[in-house]
Amino acid sequence: MAAKSIAFHSYKGGTGKTTIASNCAALLAKKGFKVALLDLDVYAPSLLAYFQRQPKKWLNDYLLAQAEVDEVMTPVTDSIQDYSKKYDNAVEIKGKLWIAFCNVKKEEVYKIEATTSDSSKSQLRRFILLRENLIRDYDLNYILIDTSPGIRYWSINALAVADTLFLTLKSGDIDLEGTKRLASEIYGSLTKYGTRSFLLFNRVAGYCLPSHAEATESRGQNDLMTDNHEINSAENMLSKETKMDVISAIPCYCDIQFSRKEFLTALRYPTHPFTKQLEALVNAIATKL
């Protein structure tokens, strides 16, 4: 099958797109696919927190023509296998995962902030070339791209080279209104050229109850049903307004999504409902895209 390139994007930060992208990459590799995960959230990169690896060179170095492709692609399949041995009965990982990490140092971010038209064009050309080289040399099934939120230089570049866009959002008014803006100002022009786009809701109500729920169980359940109805209505309305299908709506699991430490939850807790939601998303990626 031809390699698919999927960009995880959002109007603002805090939607959980990096958590979803990194866990999806790991689950795709677990299913037997060859996957590359690119950290193009150049203004606030965070994939290092999930994988705890030190790359030979950074994606920043490649964009500045100071490194080759094989120097910035870090193999992390063994890390996934380690999770499997510890938490999932040593299930064999048949696929492969490579990651291009972005440098977290402030001065390195400044370097790739294009200061001239020529330098920005050169970096964009190298990014497009990176995608082509990965497909050719790594025999990939999927390239997943974690982008910066909003309408920023590298966000737009990441969206432009992807053939599928996952616009990640929560159900609050700010996310909903911002998503409408992105759909009309950015996504519409990209989909004209064949790019597919989907809404990916995260942290929606329906799983967690307040700690005092036992004291007001009846009222709490009624309120919860009302909230769920409103959220479903908002999802359906946004889907109609943006003409984007909903690929997934993941409930809020407070026991993991507000943990102080970031980790590959889908590998550490293979039977958790959050993992099942991500597995359903990965199945949709593998069968519908």
N, C-alpha and C positions, 0 to 999 in steps of 0.2 A: 504494500500500500504506500501511497505517496505520503511524505511527512506532513504533518499538520502543525501549524504555528498558532499558538493560543496566547493572547495577551490578557492578563488580569489587571483591570483598571478600576478606578473609582473616582467619584467627584471630589471626595475629601478623604483624609486619613481616618484610621480607626474602624474601618469596615471589616477587617479580618482577611483582606485579600492575600496577604503574604502567607498567613497560616494556611489558607485554602490552597494556594498555589504550591507551597512546599509539600503539603500532605498529599495532594493529588499527584505530584511528581513521584513521590515515594510509592504510592499505591499503583501507579501505572507501571513502574519498574517491577513491583511485586507481581503484577499480572503477566509479566514477560515482555514488556515493551522496552525499547531503547529510547531514553528520554534525556534531553538537555534542559536545564533550568537556568535562565539568565536573570541576574539581579540588575535590572535597569531602573530600580528606584534609587537613582544616583544621588538624590538629595538626602535620603534617609535609609540607606541599605541596612537590611536586617537578617539576611539569610544565614549569616555566620552564627547567629544566635541559635538557629535550629540544627545546624550540622557540625558546628565546632571543628572546622577544618581550616588549616592555613594553606592558602594556594601558593603555587610557585610565583605567579604573577596575577595581577588583577585585571578585570575587564577594562578598567580605566586605562591600563597600560596598552591594551590592544587597540582601543579607540584612538589613542595618541600615537599609534604606529611604533610602540616600544616593546611589543611582544607579538608572538605568533599565536595562532589559534590553539595549538596543543599545549602551549605554556599557560593558558588561562582556564582551560577546561580541567577541573579537578574531579577525578573519579571518586564517587562516594557510595558505590554499591555495597562495599564492605560494611559501611555504617548501617545500612538498611538490614544487612544480614545479621549484624550484631543485635539489632533490635529484635529480629525474628527469633534468634537463639534465646534471648532473655525473656521475651514476652509472648511469643506465638508458636511454641512447640517446634522451634527450629525449622519453620517452613522455608523451603529453598527459594531464594530469589533468583528467578530465571532471566529477568531483564537486566538492564544497566541504567545507571544514572550518573550524569556528569553535571557539574555546576560551575558557572562563571560568576565568581563573587565580585562585588563592587567594593572598592576601598572606602572605609568609613571615615578616614581622616579628612578634616575640613579642607586642608590645602589641596588634597587630591580632587575633591569635588570642584574646586575653583578652576583647576587645570582643564577639566573637560567642559566647563561652561564656555561655550564658543564665544570668542571675543571678536572674530572677524568672519566675514562671509566665507572666505576660503577655508578656514579651519573647520567651520561647522559643516561645510560640504564634504570635506575630507573625512571627518568622523562619521558622517552619515553613510558615505560610501563604504567605509570599513565595516560598519554595522550590517549593512546589506550583504556585504561579502562574507561576514561571519555566518549569517544564516545559510548562505549557499554552501560554504565550506563544511559546516556541520552536517548538513544533509548529505553531502557527497562523501565525506571522509569518515563519518561516524555511523552511517547507515541508520539514521534516526527514524523513529516513528512519530515522535512528538518533540516540539520545542515549546516550552512554557516560559513566558516572559512576565516577571513581576515588575510593574511600572510604577512611576511616581504618580500620585493622585493629581487630579485637576488637569488643566490645560497648560502644560509646560513643554519646553522644547523636546526633552527626551521622552516624555509621555507620548507626544504626537508621533515621533519617529518610531517608537515601539508599536503603536497602533497601525502605522502605515505599512509595516513589513509583516504583520500578522494576517492570517486568513480568517481567524475567528477571534471575536472580542467578547470577554466576560466582564460586564459592567457590574461590579460588586457594590452592594449598598445595603444599608439598614432601612427600617421602615419609618424613620423620622421625617419630618417635613423638610429639613435641610437637605437630606439625601435625596428625597423625592424630587424636590424642585431643581437641585443641582443636576440630577440625572436627566431631567427633561432638557436642561440646557445643553448638556453633552450630546444628547441624542439629536438635537436639532442643529447644533453648531458644528459638531465633529463627526459623529457616527453616520449621519445621513449622507455626507459626501463620500465616506469610505464604502458604505454598502452599495453605492451606485456602481462601484467597480468590482462587485462580487464578494466583498468581505461580509461574513455572517456575524451577527451580534446578538447577544443574549443578556437578559437580566439575571443576576445571581444574588438573591436575597440572603442575608446572613443575620444571625442573632434576632430572628423574629420571635414573637411571644408564642407560648404554647407548651413549654417544657417546665420552666422554673415557676415555682409559686413563692410568694413572700413567706418569711419565717413564721408569721403569725397566722398563716392560712388555716391551721387547725381550729383556731378559735372562731373563725368566720368562714368555715368551709363552704357553706351554701352560697354565701354572697361572693366569696372568692371565685368559685367555679362559674357563677353567672357572669361576673366581671370578666373572667378569662374568656368565656365564650363570646362576649361582646367585643373584647379586644381582638380576638382571632377573626371575627367577622369583619371588623374594620380593616384589619391588616390584609385579609384576603381581598377585600374590595379595593384597597389601595394598590395591591399587586396587579389585579386585573385591570384597573383603570390605567395604571402606568404602562402596562403592556400594550393596551390599546392605543394610548396616546403616542408612545414611542415606536409602535409597530415592531416591538422586540418581544420574542417569546421568553418565558421564565424557564431557565434551565434547571434551577434548583431553588428551594426556599428552606434554609437550614435554621432550625430553632436555636434559641439561646440556651447553651448548656453552661451555666454559671460555674459548675465544679471544675471545668477545664478552661473556659474562655476567659476567665478572670484570674487564672493562676499567675503567680509572679514570674514563673520560669516558662520560657517558650520551649516547646519540644515537639517532636513528631507524634502527635497524639494518636493518629490513626495506626501507628506501629506500636506505640506503648500500651494502648488500650484497644486491642483489636475487636472486642465485643461491645464497646461503648456505643450508644445511639449516635453520637457525633460521627464515629467511624463509619457506621452504616449509612449515614447520610452522604458522606464523602465517597463511599464505595458506589452508591447509586449515581452520584455525579460522574465518577470515573467510568462507570458502565455507559452512561449517556455519551460521554466523550468518545468512548471506543466504538459505539454502535451508531450514533446519530450524526457525528461530524464527518 
